[in-house]
Amino acid sequence: MSDPLKFIQFLEESPTVWHAAESIAKRLAAAGFIQLFENKRWELQSGKSYFLLREGALAAAFRLPSGDAQGAVLLANHTDSPALKIKPAADLVNQEISQIGTEVYGGPLLHSWFDKDLAIAGRVETEDGPRLVFLKEHPLIIPQLAIHLDKTISEKGVLVHKQDHLKAVLAIKGSHHLESILKQHLQCKKIYATDLFLVPLEKAGLVGMDRDLIAGYRLDNLCSAYPCLEAILSVSAHKNTIQMALFWDHEEIGSQSSTGADSLFVDQILERICLALHKDREDFYRLKSRSLILSVDVGHAWNPNYADRYDPQNSPFMGKGVSLKFNANRKYATDSGSAAMIAKIAEEKNIPLQKSANRSDVPSGSTVGPIMSANTGIATVDLGLPCWAMHSTREIISTADLNHLTLLLKAVLER
């Protein structure tokens, strides 16, 4: 069973991708996974478990089979979320009001960022190397315009100007500089560069009369990352299959980076595993042909307040199981063959599964699934948890579905 309170703790530890990667690495190391480094030779042993980090943002874990490696199952997800990123020259002053300039990362619901207590979190490059920060002591805020000054807001909605309206207030008087705040917090003398984001401070929690829903920031896509992590931590080595979990960065902005799913990272890992197991390139390609990728990301749950935005026959519901995602234009990588593999396992284990597709006139977002499928040539299926308020600062999932997903991922790794 997946404990929702432990998942909420993982959320609190993971305000950014770097914090998430650090939290994942700590859990893997505590479970006996051996850390590898890309710049060192790998000496691997059958049945052993390993993990590595790239640039402190991308985490990957794998367990070798107890016998001859003939295929692989890869659980793929991402740990970045739509957000407001702090600009490199962030300090602004307007009529003595100190502000922090931001830019939009991915596609957040911008109006959800107004009137929230916000912290600064991310990575800072100092004279001693990279340091992680999560400054919760002095919250910032982005004040929304009062309805009296925009009487059309109820009819036209909130129109957010990305340059002018998303500057966070640091103080209403005096001169405050972000670099000085960071130096004081880190007790360092020099800051060379930063990767910083604003993070809502409202804690994740259980909601609903039956407390069967989880509401919080970054559920997209940490509610996929956590079950992937739980699954690979809890299963034993398979006889012939490599078990792997990948925690990508940069999915929300296209995945084209050294830590994103459009990199060569997966092929490089699989090839290095084959080399360490004394297999040749022919064996490497044969192994890929007998492998499967599960691209795990949230999907749109049917919302009773906006029923006209959903296909009535193909929309997943909260609490009714994992969503198997289909799309005719290959926004998702699922086809009948890869779907059948998952459906058979879910049926055997009595795990509820829903099939989903968007309205034909409402295009969907995409996932790492099609990218990985094209780059590796490995059969891929897209699935995930039904979610409300996707890309808001407070998204919502079902505790039952979180457990269903964890059980399904475990079952696939064991199979």
Secondary structure, DSSP 8 states (H G I E B T S, - for coil): ---HHHHHHHHHH-SSHHHHHHHHHHHHHHTT-EE--TTS-----TT-EEEEEETTTEEEEEE--SS---EEEEEEEE----EEEEEEEEEEEETTEEEEEEEEES---GGGGTT--EEEEEEEEETTEEEEEEEEEEEEB-----GGG-TTHHHH-----TTTS--EEEESSS---HHHHHHHHHT-S-EEEEEEEEEE-S--EEESTTS-EEEETTHHHHHHHHHHHHHHHHS---SSEEEEEEEES-GGGTS-STTSTTSSHHHHHHHHHHHHTT--HHHHHHHHHT-EEEEE--EE---GGGGGGS-TTS---TTS-EEEE--TTSSS---HHHHHHHHHHHHHHT--EEEE---TTS-----SHHHHHHHH--EEEEEE-EEBSTTSSSEEEEHHHHHHHHHHHHHHHH-
